[in-house]
């Protein structure tokens, strides 16, 4: 059995998948836990936090070609500790979405053999030959291929880092499950998509999420719907709705200068308007997303309803467009749809 198959078998053999989506509601005995009023230390907090059970470096980009055709790109590196003293496991996800097709890739690696990792300065996150790298987060190169399609993108930040929740302490449940969570939502993106019909030059916007925790969900929270949008007035909007248990709703309104305002509970409206059968599941592909305090009321549509990531823990992830009080492009992630 090769290392990827071995890691996948070990991960699936644990009781993780029964306690919240992807095991993120499993009790965190022995692991470090996020606490309020965090102090972030850069560049160290660009890198890994091995005493926490789970973290990720998550880049999505909504891009267009010269004719205005929409595409989406995802590059994700996950680090997980199976036990507090056990090995570090790495998992990479690749996504490339066109209006007519969705391409997926997945890789696994052990943390002690140089197949995957993160260095804070100069910054590099990698798994095999998939990489996200730069001197820091201000300018990055992004490279990946699943053997059929790929991308090579350059990202340049045009605004500051944004710290969600209360200064980067991001609560996910009524009982206080939380993560440390910051983003760089101000990337300008240029580069090339390598598609079956040939290379396509694209430009657009990118968003990097950094998040780490040990039990970010309650055991009965079955999944989430997460939105990141680039509004036409230069603002950004991040919103998530957690399903199951008591539910939980949160939004970060990010002004064009990077100033963030948090909103909780009923301040956010996230309502499915239309569903589609995707991979045998009934998945919302049109949403109403509203933040009345900011006079935002949007209809959000999937660029490609079939943007299914058939990975170890499968989920929907793809680019979206929005109309209403604003026009917008962005990304939508939906997990826990069985």
Secondary structure, DSSP 8 states (H G I E B T S, - for coil): --HHHHHHHHHHHSGGGGSSGGGTTS--TTS----SS----TTGGGS--TTSSEEEEEEEEEEE-TT--EEEEEEEEEEEESSTTS-EEEEEEEEEE-SS-EEEEEEEEETTTTSEEEETTTEEEEETTEEEEESSTTEEEEEEE-SS-EEEEEEEE-S--EE-TBTTEEE-STT--EEEEEEEEEEEEEEEEEETTEEEEEEEEEEEEEEEES--S-TT--EEEEEEEEETTS-EEEEEEEESTT-EEEEEEE-TTS-EEEEEGGGSEEEEEEEEEETTEEEEEEEEEEEGGGTEEEEEEESSTT-EE-SSS-EEEEEEEEEESS-EEEEEEEE---
